[in-house]
Amino acid sequence: MANLPRMGQSESGWLRSGGVQSGARVLAFLTLVGAVVWIASIVTGSDHEQLLGKTALVAFSLALLSLTAAAGASLAGRRRPLNAIGHLTVAVAVVAFVIFTVTIWTSSEGLLGVSDWRPAEYALLVAFGTGIASALLTSTTDVDNGTIRLTRAIALLAIVALVVIAIAEVASPGLGIDPRVTSTIAVLFVAGTTLTVLERIVLMGRKHPL
């Protein structure tokens, strides 16, 4: 309860929490190690054109997965069991980055030389899903009303379903999942997320009128 920031509370106490600081230290350490390895490979590499392409892909994946890790680190500073989900999200982001980087870097022919993208695709999809879930859960407070809890739950269930469908399609291309089902779930996700934000704005207006 004490780690959960309430509306109007200063963010400084939350930023000083152990979960957020631990997550930040891990990310900083991995960034430094990755930078050293990256520079070493650039200096010692011979095929600069291929190296540039690989570097751009890795940088793009790092940018996207950093958002996932940031959402997880934010949630890691909350109360249990939310903090466990936050730590898991950070771990998933790191693992996904490692798998994607290894997949790209170990190929002798760049993108065309990768024989099996599935491990990287699975990892990225799970990271994408956990990142969104963490971002949604970060907004959890004790004053949430039933509507906010319901719309957030709908959005969370929808993103889980979308990730599962995407993984199934990657594992078995042409699986034949009805596009109408996927589209309906996507609409539920967008609607659930949007309504959660709007209801939160309304609730804040009631709690803190002008």
C-alpha positions as CSV (number, residue, x, y, z in Angstrom):
1,M,0.0,0.0,0.0
2,A,2.8,2.4,0.9
3,N,4.5,1.9,-2.5
4,L,1.4,2.8,-4.4
5,P,1.3,6.4,-5.5
6,R,-2.1,8.1,-5.1
7,M,-3.5,10.9,-7.2
8,G,-1.8,14.1,-6.5
9,Q,1.1,12.4,-4.7
10,S,4.6,13.5,-5.7
11,E,6.5,11.1,-7.9
12,S,9.8,11.5,-6.1
13,G,9.0,8.9,-3.5
14,W,8.0,6.4,-6.2
15,L,11.2,7.1,-8.1
16,R,13.2,6.4,-5.0
17,S,11.6,2.9,-4.5
18,G,13.8,-0.1,-4.6
19,G,12.1,-1.8,-7.6
20,V,12.5,1.1,-9.9
21,Q,16.1,1.7,-8.9
22,S,17.0,-1.9,-9.3
23,G,15.5,-2.0,-12.7
24,A,17.3,1.1,-13.7
25,R,20.6,-0.3,-12.6
26,V,20.1,-3.5,-14.5
27,L,19.2,-1.6,-17.7
28,A,22.1,0.8,-17.3
29,F,24.5,-2.2,-16.8
30,L,23.2,-4.0,-19.9
31,T,23.3,-0.8,-21.9
32,L,27.0,-0.3,-21.1
33,V,27.9,-3.9,-21.8
34,G,26.0,-3.8,-25.0
35,A,27.7,-0.6,-26.1
36,V,31.2,-2.1,-25.5
37,V,30.4,-5.3,-27.4
38,W,28.8,-3.3,-30.2
39,I,31.7,-0.9,-30.6
40,A,34.1,-3.9,-30.6
41,S,32.2,-5.6,-33.3
42,I,32.1,-2.5,-35.4
43,V,35.8,-1.9,-35.1
44,T,36.8,-5.5,-35.8
45,G,34.2,-6.1,-38.6
46,S,35.1,-6.3,-42.2
47,D,31.8,-6.1,-44.1
48,H,30.8,-2.6,-43.2
49,E,27.6,-2.5,-45.3
50,Q,26.2,-5.6,-43.7
51,L,27.3,-4.4,-40.3
52,L,25.5,-1.1,-40.8
53,G,22.2,-3.0,-41.6
54,K,22.6,-5.2,-38.6
55,T,23.4,-2.3,-36.4
56,A,20.3,-0.4,-37.6
57,L,18.1,-3.4,-36.8
58,V,19.5,-3.9,-33.4
59,A,19.2,-0.2,-32.6
60,F,15.6,-0.2,-33.7
61,S,14.8,-3.3,-31.5
62,L,16.6,-1.6,-28.6
63,A,14.5,1.5,-29.0
64,L,11.2,-0.5,-29.0
65,L,12.2,-2.9,-26.2
66,S,13.4,0.0,-24.0
67,L,9.8,1.2,-23.9
68,T,8.8,-2.3,-22.7
69,A,11.5,-2.3,-20.1
70,A,10.6,1.2,-19.0
71,A,7.0,0.2,-18.5
72,G,8.1,-2.8,-16.5
73,A,10.5,-0.8,-14.3
74,S,7.7,1.7,-13.6
75,L,5.4,-1.2,-12.4
76,A,8.3,-2.8,-10.4
77,G,8.0,0.1,-7.9
78,R,4.4,-0.8,-7.1
79,R,3.0,-3.1,-4.4
80,R,2.7,-6.8,-4.7
81,P,1.8,-8.6,-7.0
82,L,2.1,-5.8,-9.5
83,N,5.8,-5.4,-8.8
84,A,6.4,-9.0,-9.8
85,I,4.8,-8.4,-13.2
86,G,7.0,-5.3,-13.6
87,H,10.2,-7.3,-12.9
88,L,8.9,-10.0,-15.3
89,T,8.4,-7.4,-18.0
90,V,11.9,-6.1,-17.6
91,A,13.3,-9.6,-17.8
92,V,11.2,-10.4,-20.9
93,A,12.4,-7.2,-22.6
94,V,16.1,-8.1,-21.9
95,V,15.7,-11.7,-23.1
96,A,13.8,-10.6,-26.2
97,F,16.6,-8.1,-27.1
98,V,19.3,-10.8,-26.6
99,I,17.4,-13.3,-28.7
100,F,16.8,-10.8,-31.5
101,T,20.4,-9.5,-31.5
102,V,21.8,-13.0,-31.5
103,T,19.5,-14.0,-34.4
104,I,20.6,-11.0,-36.4
105,W,24.3,-11.0,-35.5
106,T,25.0,-14.7,-36.0
107,S,23.7,-14.7,-39.5
108,S,26.4,-14.4,-42.1
109,E,24.0,-12.9,-44.7
110,G,22.0,-10.4,-42.7
111,L,18.2,-10.7,-42.9
112,L,18.3,-13.2,-45.8
113,G,20.6,-15.5,-43.9
114,V,18.3,-16.0,-41.0
115,S,16.7,-19.5,-41.5
116,D,14.3,-19.3,-38.6
117,W,12.9,-16.1,-37.2
118,R,10.4,-17.8,-34.9
119,P,12.3,-17.6,-31.6
120,A,12.9,-13.9,-32.2
121,E,9.3,-13.3,-33.2
122,Y,8.0,-15.2,-30.2
123,A,10.2,-13.1,-27.9
124,L,9.2,-9.8,-29.4
125,L,5.5,-10.6,-29.3
126,V,5.7,-11.6,-25.6
127,A,7.7,-8.4,-24.9
128,F,5.2,-6.3,-26.7
129,G,2.3,-7.8,-24.8
130,T,3.9,-7.6,-21.4
131,G,5.0,-4.0,-22.0
132,I,1.4,-2.9,-22.8
133,A,0.1,-4.9,-19.8
134,S,2.6,-3.2,-17.5
135,A,1.7,0.2,-18.9
136,L,-2.0,-0.4,-18.2
137,L,-1.4,-1.8,-14.7
138,T,0.9,1.1,-13.8
139,S,-2.2,3.4,-13.6
140,T,-3.8,1.2,-10.9
141,T,-4.7,3.1,-7.7
142,D,-6.8,2.5,-4.7
143,V,-9.5,5.0,-5.9
144,D,-10.2,3.2,-9.1
145,N,-13.9,2.6,-9.6
146,G,-15.6,-0.4,-11.0
147,T,-15.7,1.0,-14.5
148,I,-12.0,1.6,-14.6
149,R,-11.3,-1.9,-13.3
150,L,-13.7,-3.4,-15.9
151,T,-12.3,-1.5,-18.9
152,R,-8.7,-2.2,-17.9
153,A,-9.5,-5.9,-17.5
154,I,-11.0,-6.0,-21.0
155,A,-7.9,-4.3,-22.5
156,L,-5.6,-6.7,-20.6
157,L,-7.5,-9.8,-21.7
158,A,-7.6,-8.5,-25.3
159,I,-3.9,-7.9,-25.5
160,V,-3.2,-11.4,-24.1
161,A,-5.6,-12.9,-26.7
162,L,-3.9,-10.9,-29.5
163,V,-0.4,-12.0,-28.5
164,V,-1.6,-15.7,-28.3
165,I,-3.2,-15.4,-31.8
166,A,-0.1,-13.8,-33.2
167,I,2.2,-16.5,-31.8
168,A,-0.1,-19.2,-33.1
169,E,0.0,-17.7,-36.6
170,V,3.8,-17.5,-36.4
171,A,4.0,-21.2,-35.3
172,S,1.5,-22.4,-37.9
173,P,1.2,-20.0,-40.9
174,G,-2.2,-20.2,-42.5
175,L,-3.8,-21.5,-39.3
176,G,-7.0,-20.1,-40.5
177,I,-8.1,-17.9,-37.5
178,D,-11.1,-15.9,-38.6
179,P,-10.0,-12.3,-39.2
180,R,-13.3,-11.1,-37.8
181,V,-12.3,-12.6,-34.4
182,T,-8.9,-10.9,-34.4
183,S,-10.5,-7.6,-35.5
184,T,-13.1,-7.8,-32.8
185,I,-10.5,-8.5,-30.1
186,A,-8.4,-5.6,-31.5
187,V,-11.4,-3.2,-31.2
188,L,-12.0,-4.4,-27.6
189,F,-8.4,-3.6,-26.8
190,V,-8.6,-0.1,-28.3
191,A,-11.9,0.6,-26.7
192,G,-10.9,-0.8,-23.3
193,T,-7.7,1.2,-23.2
194,T,-9.4,4.4,-24.4
195,L,-12.3,4.1,-21.9
196,T,-9.9,3.4,-19.1
197,V,-8.0,6.7,-19.8
198,L,-11.2,8.7,-20.3
199,E,-12.8,7.4,-17.1
200,R,-9.6,8.1,-15.2
201,I,-9.8,11.8,-16.5
202,V,-13.4,12.0,-15.3
203,L,-12.5,10.5,-11.9
204,M,-9.7,13.0,-11.5
205,G,-12.0,15.8,-12.3
206,R,-14.4,14.7,-9.6
207,K,-11.7,14.3,-7.0
208,H,-10.0,17.6,-7.8
209,P,-12.6,20.0,-9.1
210,L,-11.5,23.4,-10.4
